[in-house]
Amino acid sequence: MSQTIHMHADIRGMLDHHRRKGSLKGVFKNTETGIGLSDQEARDYLYDCLAKGWRVLPVDGCDNFDYQTGCKGHPIDADDNSENKKEATNST
């Protein structure tokens, strides 16, 4: 059986690779206002996530997500998979 796996981001990796001040500005948005977080707000959020014991964050919506390992996978029905291949073939 095939499955879809959603992408995730490593929290510690984001902090290690975005050391330059201002490099995390706008990477995350406030879920209530839709406004991008400042660099410091983003760093505070990532450190809060680490304090909760999380290792990774979902890149996009995922309803089967584990904050230690990421997306646990979503089964793809064989009929859906063949339909997706047909659509890809027809669009070229």
C-alpha positions as CSV (number, residue, x, y, z in Angstrom):
1,M,0.0,0.0,0.0
2,S,1.3,3.5,-0.9
3,Q,1.2,6.4,1.5
4,T,1.7,10.1,1.6
5,I,4.2,11.6,4.0
6,H,4.0,15.3,4.9
7,M,7.1,17.3,5.3
8,H,8.4,18.5,8.7
9,A,11.0,20.9,9.9
10,D,13.6,20.1,12.6
11,I,13.3,22.7,15.3
12,R,17.0,22.6,16.4
13,G,18.0,22.7,12.8
14,M,16.0,25.8,12.1
15,L,17.7,27.5,15.1
16,D,21.2,26.3,14.1
17,H,20.8,27.4,10.4
18,H,19.1,30.7,11.1
19,R,21.7,32.2,13.4
20,R,21.8,35.6,11.6
21,K,19.6,38.2,13.4
22,G,16.4,38.7,11.4
23,S,16.6,35.5,9.4
24,L,13.5,34.0,11.0
25,K,11.3,37.1,10.4
26,G,8.1,36.2,8.7
27,V,8.8,32.4,8.7
28,F,5.9,31.8,11.0
29,K,2.5,33.5,11.2
30,N,0.3,34.3,14.1
31,T,-2.6,31.9,13.6
32,E,-5.2,34.4,14.8
33,T,-4.1,37.5,12.9
34,G,-2.2,36.0,9.9
35,I,0.7,38.5,10.6
36,G,4.2,37.2,10.3
37,L,6.2,36.9,13.5
38,S,9.2,39.0,14.2
39,D,12.6,37.2,14.3
40,Q,12.6,37.3,18.1
41,E,8.9,36.0,18.3
42,A,9.8,33.1,16.0
43,R,12.9,32.2,18.1
44,D,10.8,32.4,21.3
45,Y,8.2,30.1,19.6
46,L,10.9,27.6,18.6
47,Y,12.4,27.5,22.1
48,D,8.9,27.1,23.6
49,C,8.4,24.1,21.3
50,L,11.8,22.6,22.4
51,A,10.7,23.2,26.0
52,K,7.6,21.1,25.3
53,G,9.9,18.2,24.2
54,W,9.1,18.6,20.5
55,R,11.8,17.9,17.9
56,V,9.9,18.7,14.7
57,L,7.1,20.9,13.4
58,P,4.7,20.2,10.5
59,V,5.4,22.2,7.4
60,D,1.8,22.0,6.3
61,G,-1.4,20.7,7.8
62,C,-1.2,17.1,8.9
63,D,-3.8,15.2,11.0
64,N,-1.5,12.3,11.8
65,F,1.6,14.2,13.2
66,D,4.0,13.2,15.9
67,Y,6.2,16.1,17.3
68,Q,9.1,13.6,17.8
69,T,9.1,11.9,14.4
70,G,6.9,13.9,12.0
71,C,4.0,12.6,9.8
72,K,3.1,9.0,10.5
73,G,1.7,8.7,7.0
74,H,-1.6,8.7,5.2
75,P,-2.6,5.6,3.2
76,I,-3.4,6.2,-0.5
77,D,-6.2,4.1,-1.9
78,A,-5.0,2.2,-5.0
79,D,-7.9,3.8,-7.0
80,D,-6.9,7.3,-5.9
81,N,-3.3,6.7,-6.8
82,S,-4.1,5.5,-10.4
83,E,-6.4,8.5,-10.8
84,N,-3.6,10.9,-9.8
85,K,-1.3,9.3,-12.4
86,K,-4.0,9.7,-15.1
87,E,-4.4,13.4,-14.1
88,A,-0.6,13.9,-14.3
89,T,-0.4,12.2,-17.7
90,N,-3.3,14.2,-19.1
91,S,-1.9,17.5,-17.9
92,T,1.3,17.2,-19.9
